[in-house]
Each structure stands twice: as C-alpha cells, then as structure tokens.
Amino acid sequence: MACISDLVSAGIIEKDINNDVLWTWSYPSISTEYKTLIINKCGLGNGLGLSHGHHLVSFCYYHHQQSWFYLHLTDVFEHPTLLKVKQFVLVLQTRDFNPERYENFSHILSKTYSKTGNPASMLQLYLSVLVRGSCSTEDNGTFKIKHFDQIATFLCVPAKDVVKIFGLETILIYTALLLKKRIVVYHHRLDSLLWFVRALPAFMWHRQDWSIIYPYMQLTNVEISELLSLQTYIAGFRDAAVEGRTELYDVFVNLPAIEITVAAHAKEMFAMTKTHKEIAVFMTRQAENMDLNDTLFIKEVANKTNELLRSLRNLAVRNESGKEVIKLSELKENKFAPALENFLWNLAAAEGYTHI
C-alpha cells in the first residue's frame, strides 16, 4: 500500500534519573547531524527542557533543510514502565508544516509510550498513520490526517494581534514580506516566538508559503550557514545576541520591546511612500474592526495586496516572447517619485515580473 502521509521519521530522547540524555530509539533512522540539532533544541541536556526559566513549553517545532521537526516533551512521574526516566521528548520529522496535526499525533504517541514503555507499541500507531493516514487507540481516541486541513492551518494565526502590537509600524514587516526580504524575530519566550513567526506569512496570502518560516533557530554554525544560503525567510531566535548579527536580516523585530529596526544596508529599500502609508492605515483600521475575525482580516489584507499587484501589472509590457514583464526603462517613463519607483521595481522583482 502506498504511503499517504508526509511522515519521514520518529525518535525518542530520554533524560534519566542521573540527568544523562540518551537518544534511545528512532525509526527508520535519523542522521547524526539532525540528532545533534534536535538535542540542542529540546534542551534536555542543559536542564531547561523546552522551557525558559519556569515557563514550560511542552510542544515546539522547527524547520531545517526542507524538513519539519516537531518535539513533544513529557515529564515522567515514577511511572512503572519508565522508572529510570525523568523526561522524554518524542520527535517527528515530516515534509509538511502542520503544527496542530503533529501536536495531536505526538500527544497520542507520547501517551502510548508512557503507558507501555515499549517503542514497539508506538511504532504500530506510527506505521498505521504512515500507510493508512490514521490510527486508533483505546485511551487516546483516533487520529486522522484528513482532520487537519492545510488551509485551516495557514488561517489559524493571530494576524490581527500582530497589527495591534506594532500599529502603523507593521508596514515595515508587511513591506519586508512583500519584497521577499529577510526578517529576524527575537523573543526569549518560545511560545511567543512561535505564534508570532507563524502568523507573518498570512499577510502574503496570495503566496500561501509557510516554507519561509524558520521559527526556532539558534546561533550555531550549521543554522547560521543555512540562513545565509537563503534569499528570504522569517527566522525566530531566543538569543538576544542575534540583533548584532546584521548580516542575517534586513528587518529585525524585537518582540518583547515592541521595536522594529531596519538594517542600515536595507534602509533605501524601505523608504516609505504614500502607498505604504495607505496600506499601514488600512491594516490598523481593519485590525481594530471588532466585526472581523482573523480569517476575515487576512482576506481584507489579501484584497488590498492584490489591488496593489493589479496596479503593478498594469505597468507591464509584452516582451519578445509574449510574456508580460515590467521593464525598468518603461517604469522610469512614468516619472514616479524615486522612492515609489524603487519600491515598484523591487516588488516587480519579488513577483518575478522584471525584465532589464
């Protein structure tokens, strides 16, 4: 029977009563490089778990080399099947982004492992989902992949809250997203970091591209090298030192301080125009509209973005191949103000319309 899920692998990391951290099981296999990254993310080795101070996060996810990794932390309280274990982290590696789907599934797997202490019982459920797209348990209910729609996952974000936090300055984030620039977000609390980073692609609904988010990054050589190899991303960090790494971002968002900084090398690209101001005012008003939920708010912003893109396409001409493109020479003939011309040209490049 053909595989119908995006599961790639699963694993278990345990912290025993002597505070030793061991990778105790994986199926079918997880590379040494991935294991090192995962252990750093889960934090069992330094005693923090997935927490910051006393603030516990039992589930998180991160993105690395076109794979998604979902980590579910379980505390073990003298359970007879795991007497020598204090905590364990269940790891799922997948090809798709769907936090609700894999939080639900990892919860079922973790409960099963806690009860039996035997990876084989968990593996049966994993293989059932891998092949059939579903699994059933006596104590934890039924899991079905089809119950977790991808579009619903994209819409399940607090987009209005982003605008409520930053007000008119949200236009800097919007512009960075629109022009496919690099955004770094800092927050010491992992849960705050995850929800904020996850929400940002919704402002570019016409792309529906959540592959650009790297929600939980660290200042390791491997992860920095990965970011430097990318042209556009939204990367989340818990280490405040990332603010000094200006080579990593065009826009820096200090979430706890409610501050947005444009890097010196990108300031020309973020020169504000009347168009920017109109969109900024529009988003803040829509965010204040009590009749709009987050889904309707995302739709309103998408309509505004599509309006801008239609205006941009009106500037296009047909090239020798019959394709509609925007030529810099033609754009200059419109005698736009320099800041607007620069913005439109960069937008055309981001949307793949440019022709020199």
N, C-alpha and C positions, 0 to 999 in steps of 0.2 A: 504494500500500500504506500502511495506517495506521501512524503512529508507535507503537511499543510500549515505548519506553524513556522515562525521566524526564530525559534529557539536554536541556539548554537551549542551551548554547553551549560553545565551546572557544577557547583562546587560547594564545599563546606570548609570553613576555617573555624577552629576551636581555640578557646583560651581556657587552660586547665587551672586547677586549684593552686598550682605553683606559679601561675602567671606566664607559663610558656604558651606561645602561639604556634599552632601547627595547622598546616593545610592537610586535612585528614581524608578528603575524598573529592574526586571530580569525575565527571562523565561528559563526553567521551575523553576529553583532555583539555587542559588549559595551559598555555605556554608559560615558561618561566618569567618572561617579561611581563605578561599580564598578571601573573600571581604576585609579583613584586609590587606592581601598581595597586592591585586590589588590597593587599595587606596595608599599604600606606593609606589608602582611602578609608578602610574600615576602622583603622586606629586601634585595633586590639593590642598591638604591640606597645603603645605608649599609655595604655590605660584609659584613654578617652572614649573608646567605643566610637560611635558616630555622634558624640556629644561635644558641646563646647561648655566647659565648666559643668554646671548642674543641669544644663538644658539638653535633654536627650532627644535624639532623632533616631527612630528605630528603622527607618527606611530612607534610602537615598539612591541616586543614580548618577552615572557619568558617561561620557562619550569618549571613545578612543579608537582611532584607526577604523572608522566606519562600523564599529560595534558599539552597542549599548550594554552597560553593565548595571545591574540592579542588585543592591545589597540590603539584606533584611537581617537586623540584629535581634537576637533572642537572649534574654537573661535566663539562666537555668538555676532554679532554687531547689537543690537537693533532690532532683528528680531521680527515681530509682534506676532509670535506664541510662542516665548520664551523670553518675555520681562524681566523677572526676572533672567535670566540665563546669566552668563558671558562666561562660558566654559562648555563643557561636554565631557566625554570620553565614547565611545562605547567599550564594552568588548565582545570578542568572546572567548569561551572556546571550544577547539576541541581536537580530539585524534591524529591529524596528523600535521606534520611540513610542511607548505607551505606558506611562507610569502606573495608572490605575490597574491596567491589566496585570502587570507583573508584581505589583504590590499585593494584589489579591491572590495570585498564584503562589508567590513566595511565602505568604502567610500560611496557606494550606500546606505547603511542603514543610515549612518550619514546624508547624504543629504536629505533623506526622512524624517528623524526625524526633521531636521532643518526647513523643509518646512511645515510640518504638526503640529509639537509639540505634536504629539499623538503616543505613543508607539504601538498602535494597527495597524497603517499603516505599521510600520516597522516589526511588528510580522508577517504580511501576507507574506512579502518577505522572512523572515527567515524560515517560515514553508514550503514555496514553495521550497526553496533550500533543506531543511531537507528531504522532501518527494520525490521531483522530480529531484533534483540536479541542478535546475536553477530557475531564476526569471527574470521578465521583468518590466521595469519602463518607463514612458513616457519621463522623463527628463534625466535619467542617464544610459540609454541603458539596455542591457541584460547581466546577469551574468550566466555563466555555469561552473560548477565544472570541466567538462571534458576538458575545455580550458586550464587548469593549470596542466600540466603533472608533475608527481612526479620526474622523472629522470631529466627533464628540470630544476626543482627547485634545484636539487643537483648540476647540472652543472653550474648554474647561479651564479658563485662565482669568485672573482678576485684572483685566485690561484697564477698566475704569480706575482702579486703585493706583495704577502707575501714573496716570494723569493727575489724580488727586494729590499724590505725593509731590510731584515736581511742577505742577501747574503749567504755565506757559513755556518753561524751560524743557518740557517734554519734547518740544520741537527739535532739540538737538539730538535726542535719541531717535526720533522719527526720521530725521534727515540722514543720520548715520545708517539706519536700516535701509532707507530708500536708495542710498548711493552705494550700498553694499560695502560699508567700511567696517572697521574693527572696533568692537565695544568690549571693554573690560568692566565688570561689576564687582565691587568689593562689599562684603558684609561678613562679620565674624560669626554670625549665626547661620548655620547651614540651612535650616528650613526657610529663613527669609531669603537667602540667596537662591534657593531652588525655585521658589514660586515666582520671584521677580524675573529671573533669566528666562524661565519657561514662558512667561507672558509676552515677551517682546516680539517674537515672530508674528504674533497675531495682528500687529499693526501693519504688516505687509501681507494681508490675506490673499492678495492676488497671486502670491508665490506659494503659500502654504508649505514653507520649507523650514522644518524644525531641525534639519541636519546641521544647521549653522550654530546650534547652541552646544556649548561645552560647559555645562552648568556647575561642575565641581572640579576645578583644576588646582594644581599645586606647582610651586616654583621648583620643579625638578627638571633636570636637563632633558629628559625624554619628552615631558609635556610642553616645555618651552619650545623645543625643536618642532614639535607637531604644530603648535600655533604659528610659528614663524614660517611654516611651509604653506599656510593658508592665506588667501586674499581677503576673506570676510568671515567673521564669526562673532558670537556673543559668548564671552568666557567669564565664568564666575570664580572668584578667589576668596578664601577666608583669611589670607595673609595680607595685612595692610601694606607690606613692603612692595607689593605689585604696583602701587602708584608710582614708584620711582622707575619702573621698567617701561619707559615711554615708547620703546621700540615695539611694544606689544599692542599698543592701542592708538586709535585716533580720537576716541571719546572714552573718558574714564568716569564711571558712576560710583560715587561714594554713597552707598545706600543709607547707612546709619546717620551720616552727616547731612543727608539730602543735598548733595552737591554734584554738579556735573561739570567736568573740565574737558575742554577741547585741547588736544596736544598741540604744541607750537607748530609742528610740521603740517598740521591739518587745518589751521585757522582760516586760510584763504578759501578752502572748500566749504567752510561752514559760515561764510558771510551771509547774514540774514537779508532777505528781500521782502517785498510786500506779500509775495506768495507765501513765504514762510509764516509771516505774521498772521495772515488769514487762516492758515491751517492750524496754527497754535491756538488762536482764539476759538476756532470751531471745535477743536478737541476738548478744550477746557469747558466750554458750554455744554457739550454733549455728555461729558463726564459728570456734570452737575445735574443733568436731567434725571430726575427720580423715576421717570416713566421708562427709562432704558435700562435693561439688564446688560450684563457683559456681552452677551451674544449680539444683541441689537446695537450696542455701542461699536463692536467690531465691524458690524455691517455698515454702520454710518461712516466710520473711518475709511473702510474699503471703498465706499462710493466716492468719498472725497479724493482718495488716491487715484481711483480710476478716472475721475474727472480731470485730474492733473495729467495723467498719462494720455488721455484723449487729446488734450491741448498740445502735448508734446508731439504726438503722432501727426497732428495737423501741420507740423513743420517739416514733415518728411517729404522726400522726393524719390522717384524711382531711379535706381542705378541701371547700369548696362545689363544686369541680369534680371531686371524687372522687379527687384526686391525694394521695398520701401525702406529708405535709410535717411539718417539725418547727417548732413554734411556740415562741417564747421564753417566752410565758406558761405553756404546758404544761410546758416544760423546768424552769421555776422551781418548779413544784409538786412536783418530785422531791426538793427540798431537798438538792441536791448541794453539796459544798463549792464556794466561789466559783471556785477555780482550775479545778476539773473542769467546772463549769457553763460557764465561759468557753471552755475547750478544746472541749467538745462543741458549743457554739454555733458556734464558728469552723470546726470540722470539718464541721458541717452546711452551713454557708455554702459551704465549699470543694467539697462534693459536690453542691451545688445542691438541698439539702433545705429550706432555710429559708423561713419564712413569718412575717412580723411581725404 
